[in-house]
Amino acid sequence: MTLLPPGKRFDWANFGVRVLSAVVLVPAVLFAVWTGAWLFLVMIAVAVALLAIEWGGMTAPGAPARVSAAVTAAVLAGVLMAHQGHVHLAWLAAGAGALAAAVIARGVSERPADAALGVVYIGIPCLCLVWLQATHQGPWWTMMLLAITWSADIGAYAVGNALKGPKLWPRISPNKTWSGFAGGLATAMAAGVAVVFFSPFQLNLAAAALVGLLGGLATMGGDLWESVLKRRFGVKDSGDLIPGHGGLLDRVDGLMFAVVVVAVARLVNARGWGH
């Protein structure tokens, strides 16, 4: 009789490191969200530089500094324009920056498409985040975005580790399970409802649950997309900046997708939906 191997226990050590990292990062992010536009802009600018450095190191090993600088400059040009209220020009600047980054990458014998993708991948979420924060009740919308994203990530990790079960997409991300997927969606919906319930939000609870559901789906979609990218470029993590998470790209991959969904929800809400 062959005994089945014991199931993998809940990884309390890694979970603890993740919690400690969050204890440090979360207050800093929330302080920037509520303190003022300029501190929020500085936070985004620092994040753009760090993300671009990781992107250059991951996709352009022959000339990481030049590609990272090109991606940083392109994204920040659009972010600054969006911060000044010139949103349409910001999108044009991001598009032009993607082309410029591709030209620079080609000039140093790196893949132009990967450099351009870096501008698109990092730039679109940043422009959406700047726009979202600047709208009416923008800090509350940003708070809901963060709550949904963090809850989806924590819920998926905790439930998936506790319940295990069938794998979600083993070829791309062998550790993710369907139980974790369901847990992440449930906690994301609960987070969306909780933020609206305990705040002066102009959004009904059913709409908040829907935003939570879509934001949770986007969060896990972004996480899977990052796994695809890392497999393509042959790296385990995008970096080692954050203990328990790897690089900053590993930490905000879900947020980068979710912010687009929440920005669209905010745009639709401005037209009278969800009241």
WOSUL-V389576 format. One record per residue. N is the residue number from 0. RES is the residue in three letters. PSI is psi in whole degrees, -180 to 180 (none if undefined). Layout:
BEGIN
n;res;psi
N;RES;PSI
N;RES;PSI
END
This chain:
BEGIN
n;res;psi
0;MET;127
1;THR;124
2;LEU;139
3;LEU;144
4;PRO;144
5;PRO;145
6;GLY;148
7;LYS;129
8;ARG;162
9;PHE;131
10;ASP;81
11;TRP;-33
12;ALA;-49
13;ASN;-38
14;PHE;-40
15;GLY;-40
16;VAL;-40
17;ARG;-43
18;VAL;-44
19;LEU;-40
20;SER;-41
21;ALA;-37
22;VAL;-34
23;VAL;-44
24;LEU;-42
25;VAL;-49
26;PRO;-38
27;ALA;-43
28;VAL;-46
29;LEU;-38
30;PHE;-43
31;ALA;-37
32;VAL;-40
33;TRP;-14
34;THR;-44
35;GLY;166
36;ALA;-39
37;TRP;-41
38;LEU;-38
39;PHE;-42
40;LEU;-42
41;VAL;-43
42;MET;-44
43;ILE;-41
44;ALA;-43
45;VAL;-43
46;ALA;-41
47;VAL;-46
48;ALA;-45
49;LEU;-42
50;LEU;-40
51;ALA;-38
52;ILE;-44
53;GLU;-40
54;TRP;-44
55;GLY;-43
56;GLY;-33
57;MET;-37
58;THR;-18
59;ALA;68
60;PRO;-22
61;GLY;-28
62;ALA;61
63;PRO;-37
64;ALA;-44
65;ARG;-44
66;VAL;-41
67;SER;-43
68;ALA;-41
69;ALA;-42
70;VAL;-43
71;THR;-49
72;ALA;-42
73;ALA;-46
74;VAL;-43
75;LEU;-32
76;ALA;-45
77;GLY;-40
78;VAL;-44
79;LEU;-40
80;MET;-42
81;ALA;-39
82;HIS;-31
83;GLN;2
84;GLY;4
85;HIS;70
86;VAL;-43
87;HIS;-42
88;LEU;-32
89;ALA;-42
90;TRP;-38
91;LEU;-41
92;ALA;-39
93;ALA;-41
94;GLY;-44
95;ALA;-37
96;GLY;-36
97;ALA;-42
98;LEU;-42
99;ALA;-42
100;ALA;-37
101;ALA;-41
102;VAL;-43
103;ILE;-43
104;ALA;-40
105;ARG;-34
106;GLY;-21
107;VAL;24
108;SER;31
109;GLU;168
110;ARG;116
111;PRO;-40
112;ALA;-35
113;ASP;-38
114;ALA;-44
115;ALA;-39
116;LEU;-35
117;GLY;-41
118;VAL;-43
119;VAL;-47
120;TYR;-42
121;ILE;-37
122;GLY;-45
123;ILE;-50
124;PRO;-37
125;CYS;-42
126;LEU;-41
127;CYS;-39
128;LEU;-42
129;VAL;-44
130;TRP;-45
131;LEU;-45
132;GLN;-30
133;ALA;-9
134;THR;172
135;HIS;131
136;GLN;27
137;GLY;-45
138;PRO;-35
139;TRP;-39
140;TRP;-41
141;THR;-40
142;MET;-43
143;MET;-41
144;LEU;-50
145;LEU;-43
146;ALA;-44
147;ILE;-47
148;THR;-49
149;TRP;-40
150;SER;-41
151;ALA;-43
152;ASP;-48
153;ILE;-43
154;GLY;-44
155;ALA;-42
156;TYR;-47
157;ALA;-49
158;VAL;-42
159;GLY;-41
160;ASN;-34
161;ALA;-44
162;LEU;-23
163;LYS;-137
164;GLY;-168
165;PRO;145
166;LYS;146
167;LEU;-50
168;TRP;75
169;PRO;-30
170;ARG;-32
171;ILE;-46
172;SER;90
173;PRO;-16
174;ASN;-14
175;LYS;139
176;THR;164
177;TRP;-32
178;SER;-40
179;GLY;-39
180;PHE;-48
181;ALA;-42
182;GLY;-39
183;GLY;-42
184;LEU;-42
185;ALA;-46
186;THR;-32
187;ALA;-44
188;MET;-43
189;ALA;-38
190;ALA;-43
191;GLY;-45
192;VAL;-42
193;ALA;-43
194;VAL;-43
195;VAL;-40
196;PHE;-38
197;PHE;23
198;SER;166
199;PRO;45
200;PHE;140
201;GLN;67
202;LEU;135
203;ASN;166
204;LEU;-33
205;ALA;-43
206;ALA;-38
207;ALA;-41
208;ALA;-39
209;LEU;-43
210;VAL;-40
211;GLY;-43
212;LEU;-50
213;LEU;-39
214;GLY;-38
215;GLY;-42
216;LEU;-43
217;ALA;-39
218;THR;-48
219;MET;-29
220;GLY;-42
221;GLY;-36
222;ASP;-43
223;LEU;-38
224;TRP;-41
225;GLU;-37
226;SER;-40
227;VAL;-45
228;LEU;-44
229;LYS;-36
230;ARG;-39
231;ARG;-41
232;PHE;1
233;GLY;38
234;VAL;152
235;LYS;-44
236;ASP;157
237;SER;-18
238;GLY;-167
239;ASP;32
240;LEU;-41
241;ILE;118
242;PRO;134
243;GLY;-13
244;HIS;-23
245;GLY;-129
246;GLY;177
247;LEU;-36
248;LEU;-38
249;ASP;-29
250;ARG;-33
251;VAL;13
252;ASP;-41
253;GLY;-40
254;LEU;-36
255;MET;-28
256;PHE;-41
257;ALA;-34
258;VAL;-32
259;VAL;-43
260;VAL;-46
261;VAL;-36
262;ALA;-41
263;VAL;-42
264;ALA;-39
265;ARG;-40
266;LEU;-42
267;VAL;-40
268;ASN;-34
269;ALA;-19
270;ARG;9
271;GLY;2
272;TRP;144
273;GLY;6
274;HIS;none
END
